[in-house]
């Protein structure tokens, strides 16, 4: 599964209860950039680059897939340079709670 395919599944893995009160845009920069918009308890994935992302995640496709599936620890990826984060670091740390990795 490519990173773009996996990211298209984010709405079905979205944990609305965890995201209560959260409105944000999460940019994923991989071979095919997409961004996830979390608003009013729902998640939508849009192709391309957002002009107003709250946090930007930049990774190689394989590493992003492993991270989102829970096979790669985010802190380890960050410390080893596999993961670059720009913007709201606290939001980036909440990603595992916002999306159920078993549904991706």
C-alpha positions as CSV (number, residue, x, y, z in Angstrom):
1,X,0.0,0.0,0.0
2,X,1.3,3.4,-0.9
3,X,1.3,6.3,1.5
4,X,-1.3,8.1,-0.7
5,X,-3.6,5.1,-0.6
6,X,-3.2,4.8,3.2
7,X,-3.9,8.5,3.7
8,X,-7.1,8.2,1.7
9,X,-8.3,5.8,4.4
10,X,-7.8,8.3,7.2
11,X,-11.6,9.2,7.4
12,X,-12.6,5.6,8.0
13,X,-9.9,5.4,10.8
14,X,-10.8,8.7,12.3
15,X,-11.6,8.7,16.1
16,X,-14.2,11.5,16.4
17,X,-14.4,11.2,20.2
18,X,-10.6,11.9,20.5
19,X,-10.9,14.8,18.2
20,X,-13.7,16.5,20.1
21,X,-13.2,20.3,19.8
22,X,-10.3,20.0,17.4
23,X,-10.4,21.9,14.1
24,X,-7.1,21.6,12.2
25,X,-5.4,20.8,8.9
26,X,-2.6,18.2,8.8
27,X,-0.3,18.3,5.8
28,X,1.4,15.1,4.8
29,X,4.4,15.6,2.5
30,X,5.3,12.3,0.8
31,X,5.6,11.3,-2.9
32,X,1.9,12.5,-3.4
33,X,1.2,15.3,-0.9
34,X,-2.3,15.3,0.7
35,X,-3.8,17.0,3.7
36,X,-6.4,16.0,6.2
37,X,-8.9,18.5,7.4
38,X,-10.4,17.8,10.8
39,X,-13.5,19.9,11.5
40,X,-16.8,19.6,13.4
41,X,-16.0,16.0,14.4
42,X,-15.2,14.8,10.9
43,X,-12.1,14.2,8.8
44,X,-11.7,14.7,5.0
45,X,-8.6,14.0,2.9
46,X,-7.7,16.4,0.1
47,X,-5.0,15.9,-2.6
48,X,-2.3,18.5,-2.7
49,X,-0.7,21.1,-0.4
50,X,-2.8,23.1,2.0
51,X,-2.2,26.9,2.2
52,X,-3.0,26.9,5.9
53,X,-1.7,23.7,7.6
54,X,-1.5,23.6,11.4
55,X,1.2,20.9,11.2
56,X,3.2,19.5,8.4
57,X,4.6,15.9,8.4
58,X,7.3,15.2,5.9
59,X,8.4,11.5,5.5
60,X,9.4,8.9,2.9
61,X,6.4,6.9,1.8
62,X,7.4,3.6,3.5
63,X,8.2,5.3,6.8
64,X,4.9,7.2,6.7
65,X,3.0,4.0,6.2
66,X,4.9,2.3,9.0
67,X,4.3,5.3,11.3
68,X,0.5,5.5,10.6
69,X,0.1,1.7,11.1
70,X,1.9,1.9,14.5
71,X,4.9,-0.1,13.3
72,X,7.3,2.9,13.6
73,X,7.6,4.9,16.8
74,X,7.1,8.6,16.1
75,X,9.7,9.8,18.6
76,X,12.2,7.4,17.2
77,X,11.5,8.5,13.7
78,X,11.8,12.1,14.7
79,X,15.1,11.6,16.5
80,X,16.6,9.6,13.6
81,X,15.6,12.2,11.0
82,X,13.0,10.0,9.3
83,X,10.2,12.4,10.4
84,X,10.3,16.1,10.0
85,X,7.6,18.2,11.7
86,X,6.8,21.8,11.2
87,X,4.1,23.7,13.1
88,X,2.1,22.4,16.0
89,X,4.2,19.7,17.6
90,X,1.5,18.9,20.2
91,X,-1.0,18.2,17.4
92,X,1.6,15.9,15.7
93,X,1.9,14.0,19.0
94,X,-1.9,13.5,19.0
95,X,-2.0,11.8,15.6
96,X,-2.0,8.2,17.0
97,X,-5.0,9.0,19.1
98,X,-6.9,10.8,16.3
99,X,-6.6,7.8,13.9
100,X,-7.0,4.1,14.7
101,X,-4.0,2.4,13.1
102,X,-5.8,-1.0,13.0
103,X,-8.3,0.5,10.5
104,X,-5.7,1.7,8.1
